[in-house]
């Protein structure tokens, strides 16, 4: 049965690549024991899809700056399931208790910081409106600061707020950084190699039969010669 292989890369979150590899290796037990019911529940896929999985192997760590990545190799009977299978693996990793807790805590901290900035921004904008009205009415007295600084503060806070919004949107735990390709040719069985091996075996068998036939003819000739030779009498 043809087996297709593809590789993809995962951006690791909230744990090391080695710990991620241990998690992925746990799936090998279900595959080895052909426990496709369990595998389908683990990955949230149909049993029919699980039965098409041959192997899931966590490979080498790929280091890129301060971020860690892990390469994963998939082997399946049906190459069309590869993209969805990669997504299911990442979702399964993100359902890990440790990852879920860390992800939730990180988002809570970011949301808290965002709300604090929104509160400060509202107060400064309100103060800016008051100062602006006072200036227009000519009633502004010595307030101890430059009103123009309020505009700078507002710009800085809005930039921080945007950065936090981006950070919240990007906080998603594990994610795919390099998508798996869908191969058109299987990695095994290797038909060309099998044809070569079969041809070589056939050649050896032919040589053996030729020698065996020659030996058999020779043996028959020797036996015939013995039978035709005159017997000596005492």
Residue frames as qw, qx, qy, qz and C-alpha x, y, z in Angstrom:
[[0.000, 0.889, 0.458, 0.000, 0.00, 0.00, 0.00],
 [0.425, 0.548, -0.041, 0.719, 1.54, 3.36, -1.00],
 [0.467, -0.689, -0.335, 0.442, 2.77, 5.57, 1.85],
 [0.295, 0.770, 0.094, 0.557, 3.13, 9.35, 1.42],
 [0.581, -0.420, -0.308, 0.625, 5.38, 11.58, 3.52],
 [0.142, 0.804, 0.116, 0.566, 5.38, 15.30, 4.27],
 [0.504, -0.231, -0.430, 0.712, 7.10, 17.60, 6.77],
 [0.075, -0.844, -0.218, -0.484, 5.92, 20.77, 8.46],
 [0.392, 0.156, -0.475, 0.773, 7.28, 23.10, 11.14],
 [0.419, -0.763, -0.485, -0.080, 5.61, 24.10, 14.40],
 [0.074, 0.598, -0.322, 0.730, 6.33, 27.23, 16.40],
 [0.543, -0.283, -0.731, 0.301, 6.66, 25.98, 19.98],
 [0.228, -0.625, 0.044, -0.746, 4.88, 27.85, 22.79],
 [0.618, -0.577, 0.220, -0.487, 4.98, 27.65, 26.60],
 [0.889, -0.305, 0.335, 0.061, 7.21, 24.54, 26.63],
 [0.185, -0.608, 0.641, 0.431, 10.52, 23.38, 25.17],
 [0.621, 0.383, -0.521, -0.442, 10.89, 21.51, 21.86],
 [0.197, 0.196, -0.948, 0.154, 11.99, 18.45, 23.85],
 [0.329, 0.186, 0.703, -0.602, 8.77, 18.51, 25.91],
 [0.620, 0.420, -0.076, -0.658, 6.75, 18.96, 22.73],
 [0.443, 0.352, -0.792, -0.229, 8.49, 15.95, 21.21],
 [0.069, -0.019, 0.929, -0.364, 7.53, 13.83, 24.24],
 [0.521, 0.333, 0.391, -0.682, 3.87, 14.81, 23.78],
 [0.626, 0.469, -0.362, -0.508, 3.92, 13.93, 20.09],
 [0.238, 0.304, -0.922, -0.002, 5.70, 10.64, 20.81],
 [0.399, 0.064, 0.744, -0.533, 2.75, 9.63, 23.01],
 [0.699, 0.401, -0.007, -0.592, 0.63, 9.41, 19.86],
 [0.348, 0.430, -0.805, -0.214, 2.94, 6.69, 18.53],
 [0.248, -0.046, 0.910, -0.329, 1.47, 4.23, 21.04],
 [0.615, 0.419, 0.391, -0.542, -2.03, 4.59, 19.59],
 [0.570, 0.601, -0.398, -0.395, -0.66, 4.21, 16.05],
 [0.127, 0.394, -0.910, 0.014, 1.50, 1.21, 16.93],
 [0.279, 0.117, 0.885, -0.353, -1.37, -0.56, 18.70],
 [0.113, -0.258, -0.693, -0.663, -3.77, 0.45, 15.90],
 [0.073, -0.571, -0.685, 0.447, -6.03, 2.01, 18.51],
 [0.139, 0.307, 0.380, 0.862, -7.65, 4.34, 16.00],
 [0.327, -0.765, -0.524, -0.184, -10.65, 5.05, 18.22],
 [0.526, -0.668, -0.156, 0.503, -8.35, 6.60, 20.83],
 [0.423, -0.075, 0.291, 0.855, -6.27, 8.38, 18.19],
 [0.014, 0.574, 0.528, 0.626, -9.37, 9.90, 16.62],
 [0.410, -0.831, -0.376, 0.024, -10.51, 11.20, 20.03],
 [0.577, -0.461, 0.000, 0.675, -7.07, 12.58, 20.84],
 [0.276, -0.056, 0.366, 0.887, -6.79, 14.54, 17.61],
 [0.360, 0.529, 0.342, -0.688, -10.48, 15.32, 17.17],
 [0.308, 0.352, -0.614, -0.636, -10.64, 13.60, 13.77],
 [0.886, 0.067, -0.063, -0.455, -12.77, 10.86, 12.26],
 [0.769, -0.294, 0.566, 0.049, -11.76, 7.25, 12.80],
 [0.812, 0.510, 0.242, 0.152, -11.56, 6.79, 9.02],
 [0.274, 0.899, -0.263, 0.219, -8.96, 9.57, 8.91],
 [0.493, -0.673, 0.539, -0.114, -7.02, 8.13, 11.86],
 [0.900, 0.029, 0.431, 0.064, -6.79, 4.78, 10.06],
 [0.678, 0.697, 0.021, 0.233, -4.91, 6.50, 7.22],
 [0.128, -0.893, 0.410, -0.138, -2.09, 7.63, 9.53],
 [0.890, 0.182, -0.365, 0.204, 1.07, 5.54, 9.34],
 [0.664, -0.206, -0.308, 0.650, 3.48, 7.56, 11.50],
 [0.072, -0.963, -0.050, -0.255, 3.90, 10.89, 13.33],
 [0.795, -0.116, -0.173, 0.570, 7.53, 11.68, 14.10],
 [0.146, -0.985, 0.030, 0.086, 8.82, 14.76, 15.89],
 [0.806, 0.376, -0.092, 0.448, 12.17, 15.55, 14.34],
 [0.558, 0.006, -0.216, 0.801, 14.91, 18.05, 14.90],
 [0.146, -0.821, -0.315, 0.454, 14.64, 21.37, 16.70],
 [0.449, 0.555, 0.241, 0.658, 14.90, 24.40, 14.44],
 [0.348, -0.631, -0.282, 0.634, 16.26, 27.46, 16.25],
 [0.300, 0.621, 0.314, 0.652, 15.46, 30.89, 14.84],
 [0.045, -0.601, 0.173, -0.779, 16.60, 33.77, 17.01],
 [0.249, -0.232, 0.646, -0.683, 14.72, 33.73, 20.31],
 [0.798, 0.064, 0.093, -0.593, 11.96, 31.45, 19.00],
 [0.319, -0.233, 0.917, 0.061, 11.96, 27.66, 18.96],
 [0.727, 0.288, -0.234, -0.578, 10.52, 25.56, 16.16],
 [0.539, -0.186, 0.821, -0.044, 10.07, 21.81, 15.79],
 [0.429, 0.300, -0.613, -0.592, 9.94, 19.87, 12.55],
 [0.663, 0.032, 0.651, -0.369, 7.31, 17.12, 12.36],
 [0.188, 0.230, -0.807, -0.511, 7.18, 14.33, 9.76],
 [0.712, 0.152, 0.398, -0.559, 3.86, 12.77, 8.80],
 [0.068, 0.159, -0.902, -0.395, 3.39, 9.48, 6.92],
 [0.594, 0.262, 0.420, -0.634, -0.07, 8.64, 5.63],
 [0.474, 0.223, 0.813, 0.255, -1.87, 6.44, 3.12],
 [0.265, 0.793, 0.498, 0.231, -3.91, 9.37, 1.77],
 [0.434, 0.032, -0.047, 0.899, -1.91, 12.57, 1.05],
 [0.124, -0.613, -0.353, -0.696, -5.07, 14.71, 0.88],
 [0.595, -0.715, -0.368, -0.014, -5.45, 14.53, 4.69],
 [0.650, 0.027, -0.253, 0.716, -2.03, 16.10, 5.41],
 [0.027, 0.447, -0.059, 0.892, -3.00, 19.81, 5.77],
 [0.631, -0.547, -0.161, -0.526, -5.98, 19.04, 8.03],
 [0.873, -0.252, -0.348, 0.228, -3.93, 16.51, 10.04],
 [0.462, 0.211, -0.268, 0.819, -1.23, 19.12, 10.71],
 [0.282, -0.500, 0.000, -0.819, -3.90, 21.55, 11.96],
 [0.814, -0.438, -0.287, -0.251, -5.39, 18.84, 14.19],
 [0.768, -0.056, -0.381, 0.511, -1.98, 18.14, 15.74],
 [0.184, 0.316, -0.206, 0.908, -1.44, 21.82, 16.57],
 [0.540, -0.488, -0.121, -0.675, -4.93, 22.10, 18.07],
 [0.872, -0.301, -0.384, 0.049, -4.25, 18.97, 20.15],
 [0.568, 0.086, -0.359, 0.736, -1.02, 20.52, 21.48],
 [0.096, -0.382, 0.089, -0.915, -2.88, 23.71, 22.39],
 [0.718, -0.460, -0.271, -0.447, -5.43, 21.64, 24.37],
 [0.645, 0.004, -0.608, 0.463, -2.67, 20.48, 26.70],
 [0.454, -0.786, -0.402, 0.117, -3.44, 21.56, 30.30],
 [0.520, -0.447, 0.011, 0.728, -0.13, 23.41, 30.78],
 [0.240, 0.179, 0.419, 0.857, -0.43, 25.21, 27.47],
 [0.191, -0.706, -0.562, -0.387, -4.06, 26.18, 28.10],
 [0.487, -0.754, -0.300, 0.325, -3.21, 27.61, 31.54],
 [0.458, -0.317, 0.164, 0.814, -0.18, 29.54, 30.31],
 [0.136, 0.371, 0.535, 0.747, -2.10, 30.83, 27.30],
 [0.287, -0.789, -0.513, -0.178, -4.99, 31.97, 29.48],
 [0.517, -0.665, -0.155, 0.516, -2.64, 33.65, 32.00],
 [0.398, -0.072, 0.308, 0.861, -0.72, 35.44, 29.25],
 [0.010, -0.549, -0.543, -0.635, -3.90, 36.76, 27.67],
 [0.404, -0.798, -0.439, 0.084, -5.25, 37.89, 31.04],
 [0.497, -0.496, 0.000, 0.712, -2.06, 39.87, 31.72],
 [0.245, 0.135, 0.438, 0.854, -2.17, 41.47, 28.29],
 [0.170, -0.683, -0.580, -0.410, -5.86, 42.35, 28.67],
 [0.465, -0.740, -0.319, 0.366, -5.17, 43.87, 32.10],
 [0.404, -0.309, 0.180, 0.842, -2.39, 46.03, 30.65],
 [0.096, 0.379, 0.569, 0.723, -4.63, 47.03, 27.73],
 [0.286, -0.779, -0.540, -0.138, -7.46, 48.08, 30.05],
 [0.473, -0.621, -0.149, 0.607, -5.05, 50.12, 32.17],
 [0.291, -0.078, 0.348, 0.888, -3.82, 51.99, 29.11],
 [0.065, -0.575, -0.626, -0.522, -7.38, 52.54, 27.89],
 [0.387, -0.791, -0.432, 0.196, -8.20, 54.08, 31.31],
 [0.426, -0.486, 0.068, 0.760, -5.14, 56.35, 31.27],
 [0.219, 0.180, 0.530, 0.800, -5.79, 57.35, 27.68],
 [0.147, -0.728, -0.611, -0.275, -9.38, 58.30, 28.50],
 [0.405, -0.778, -0.257, 0.407, -8.30, 60.50, 31.42],
 [0.386, -0.318, 0.263, 0.825, -5.57, 62.25, 29.40],
 [0.110, 0.383, 0.610, 0.685, -7.91, 62.85, 26.46],
 [0.248, -0.810, -0.529, -0.039, -10.50, 64.27, 28.86],
 [0.426, -0.665, -0.049, 0.612, -7.88, 66.54, 30.39],
 [0.335, -0.017, 0.457, 0.824, -6.78, 67.58, 26.91],
 [0.009, -0.646, -0.617, -0.449, -10.34, 68.55, 26.03],
 [0.351, -0.837, -0.340, 0.246, -10.61, 70.66, 29.19],
 [0.438, -0.467, 0.182, 0.746, -7.31, 72.42, 28.50],
 [0.257, 0.254, 0.583, 0.728, -8.30, 73.02, 24.90],
 [0.119, -0.796, -0.545, -0.234, -11.57, 74.68, 25.95],
 [0.426, -0.770, -0.148, 0.450, -9.77, 76.81, 28.51],
 [0.422, -0.190, 0.359, 0.810, -7.27, 77.97, 25.87],
 [0.116, 0.490, 0.611, 0.610, -10.06, 78.89, 23.44],
 [0.276, -0.850, -0.436, -0.106, -11.86, 80.85, 26.16],
 [0.274, 0.651, -0.273, 0.654, -8.67, 82.59, 27.23],
 [0.633, -0.673, 0.086, -0.373, -9.17, 81.45, 30.80],
 [0.913, 0.008, -0.304, 0.273, -6.09, 79.21, 31.03],
 [0.320, -0.894, 0.291, -0.115, -3.88, 80.08, 33.99],
 [0.166, 0.595, -0.780, 0.097, -0.51, 78.66, 34.96],
 [0.935, -0.151, -0.057, -0.317, -1.14, 74.86, 35.16],
 [0.536, -0.618, 0.574, 0.035, 2.46, 73.78, 35.70],
 [0.623, -0.027, 0.708, 0.331, 2.92, 71.77, 32.47],
 [0.127, 0.315, -0.487, -0.805, 3.06, 72.25, 28.75],
 [0.728, 0.292, 0.339, -0.520, -0.35, 71.43, 27.20],
 [0.600, 0.548, -0.491, -0.313, 1.46, 70.17, 24.10],
 [0.043, -0.353, 0.921, -0.156, 2.89, 67.34, 26.20],
 [0.653, 0.144, 0.564, -0.484, -0.61, 65.92, 26.45],
 [0.744, 0.538, -0.172, -0.358, -0.67, 65.31, 22.71],
 [0.317, 0.535, -0.782, 0.040, 2.65, 63.46, 22.90],
 [0.336, -0.163, 0.830, -0.414, 1.39, 61.34, 25.81],
 [0.753, 0.319, 0.289, -0.499, -1.77, 60.47, 23.86],
 [0.646, 0.571, -0.455, -0.222, 0.24, 59.39, 20.81],
 [0.107, 0.435, -0.870, 0.206, 2.56, 57.22, 22.94],
 [0.502, -0.002, 0.715, -0.486, -0.33, 55.57, 24.77],
 [0.784, 0.431, 0.046, -0.445, -2.16, 54.84, 21.52],
 [0.498, 0.550, -0.666, -0.079, 0.99, 53.21, 20.15],
 [0.129, -0.263, 0.889, -0.351, 1.33, 51.06, 23.27],
 [0.668, 0.193, 0.457, -0.554, -2.35, 50.15, 23.00],
 [0.741, 0.506, -0.282, -0.339, -1.90, 49.07, 19.38],
 [0.269, 0.476, -0.830, 0.111, 1.14, 46.97, 20.33],
 [0.361, -0.088, 0.802, -0.469, -0.88, 45.24, 23.04],
 [0.761, 0.352, 0.162, -0.520, -3.77, 44.61, 20.66],
 [0.614, 0.533, -0.558, -0.168, -1.32, 42.99, 18.23],
 [0.028, 0.359, -0.886, 0.293, 0.22, 40.91, 21.03],
 [0.592, 0.074, 0.590, -0.544, -3.22, 39.68, 22.14],
 [0.783, 0.456, -0.089, -0.413, -4.12, 38.73, 18.57],
 [0.536, 0.533, -0.655, -0.001, -0.82, 36.84, 18.13],
 [0.264, -0.341, 0.807, -0.402, -1.03, 34.97, 21.46],
 [0.836, 0.101, -0.193, -0.504, -2.33, 31.63, 20.19],
 [0.806, -0.324, 0.495, -0.027, 0.02, 29.03, 21.61],
 [0.520, -0.128, 0.717, 0.447, 1.41, 26.51, 19.13],
 [0.573, 0.697, 0.107, -0.418, 1.01, 27.36, 15.47],
 [0.826, 0.244, 0.361, 0.357, 2.24, 26.14, 12.09],
 [0.110, -0.769, 0.241, 0.583, 5.07, 28.22, 10.66],
 [0.165, 0.376, -0.725, -0.553, 5.72, 26.07, 7.56],
 [0.809, 0.143, 0.170, -0.543, 2.73, 24.25, 6.06],
 [0.595, -0.120, 0.774, 0.182, 3.02, 20.59, 4.94],
 [0.343, 0.376, -0.525, -0.683, 3.14, 19.99, 1.20],
 [0.853, 0.155, 0.370, -0.333, 0.93, 17.39, -0.47],
 [0.209, -0.427, 0.774, 0.418, 3.25, 14.95, -2.30],
 [0.730, 0.362, -0.206, -0.541, 2.26, 13.38, -5.60],
 [0.707, 0.284, -0.647, -0.006, 4.52, 10.34, -5.26],
 [0.838, -0.534, -0.031, -0.106, 4.76, 7.84, -2.38],
 [0.097, -0.754, 0.644, -0.081, 8.00, 7.20, -0.50],
 [0.105, -0.187, 0.976, 0.017, 7.24, 3.49, -0.46],
 [0.843, -0.136, 0.414, 0.315, 6.87, 0.97, -1.89],
 [0.039, 0.701, -0.439, -0.561, 9.67, 1.88, -4.29],
 [0.875, 0.376, 0.229, -0.203, 8.51, 0.16, -7.46],
 [0.524, 0.739, -0.423, 0.000, 11.71, 0.74, -9.43],
 [0.163, -0.554, 0.784, -0.229, 13.79, -0.87, -6.69],
 [0.748, 0.007, 0.591, -0.303, 11.40, -3.81, -6.51],
 [0.807, 0.567, -0.035, -0.158, 11.63, -4.29, -10.28],
 [0.296, 0.718, -0.620, 0.114, 15.44, -4.25, -10.11],
 [0.404, -0.369, 0.779, -0.306, 15.48, -6.70, -7.20],
 [0.840, 0.229, 0.391, -0.299, 12.97, -8.97, -8.96],
 [0.690, 0.669, -0.265, -0.079, 15.08, -8.90, -12.12],
 [0.062, 0.643, -0.737, 0.199, 18.24, -9.71, -10.19],
 [0.610, -0.161, 0.701, -0.332, 16.53, -12.60, -8.37],
 [0.854, 0.434, 0.152, -0.245, 15.18, -13.88, -11.69],
 [0.481, 0.716, -0.506, 0.015, 18.69, -13.73, -13.17],
 [0.207, -0.474, 0.812, -0.270, 20.15, -15.66, -10.23],
 [0.764, 0.089, 0.537, -0.348, 17.33, -18.20, -10.50],
 [0.774, 0.593, -0.121, -0.187, 18.03, -18.60, -14.24],
 [0.253, 0.663, -0.694, 0.121, 21.74, -19.14, -13.65],
 [0.456, -0.285, 0.768, -0.348, 20.99, -21.65, -10.89],
 [0.840, 0.288, 0.332, -0.320, 18.56, -23.57, -13.12],
 [0.630, 0.673, -0.376, -0.096, 21.07, -23.61, -15.96],
 [0.043, 0.542, -0.809, 0.223, 23.78, -25.08, -13.71],
 [0.621, -0.080, 0.661, -0.413, 21.28, -27.47, -12.16],
 [0.843, 0.449, 0.056, -0.290, 20.17, -28.69, -15.62],
 [0.474, 0.658, -0.584, 0.032, 23.78, -29.14, -16.70],
 [0.218, -0.399, 0.826, -0.332, 24.55, -31.05, -13.51],
 [0.763, 0.123, 0.474, -0.423, 21.43, -33.18, -13.98],
 [0.783, 0.557, -0.204, -0.189, 22.33, -33.99, -17.60],
 [0.246, 0.618, -0.728, 0.169, 25.85, -34.83, -16.52],
 [0.457, -0.246, 0.750, -0.410, 24.55, -37.08, -13.73],
 [0.853, 0.299, 0.242, -0.354, 22.21, -38.86, -16.13],
 [0.633, 0.638, -0.435, -0.064, 25.05, -39.38, -18.62],
 [0.025, -0.516, 0.811, -0.274, 27.29, -40.83, -15.95],
 [0.656, -0.036, 0.625, -0.422, 24.55, -43.20, -14.81],
 [0.836, 0.472, -0.003, -0.281, 23.89, -44.32, -18.40],
 [0.422, 0.649, -0.631, 0.051, 27.60, -44.99, -18.97],
 [0.300, -0.361, 0.813, -0.344, 27.80, -47.14, -15.86],
 [0.788, 0.166, 0.435, -0.402, 24.81, -49.17, -16.94],
 [0.777, 0.584, -0.161, -0.172, 26.26, -49.82, -20.45],
 [0.096, 0.665, -0.737, 0.077, 29.76, -50.85, -19.28],
 [0.790, 0.010, -0.600, -0.124, 30.38, -54.72, -19.26],
 [0.674, -0.633, 0.255, -0.283, 30.30, -56.35, -15.87],
 [0.253, 0.511, -0.813, 0.114, 33.32, -58.38, -14.76],
 [0.909, -0.254, -0.202, -0.260, 32.76, -61.99, -13.70],
 [0.516, -0.664, 0.536, -0.071, 34.77, -63.75, -11.07]]
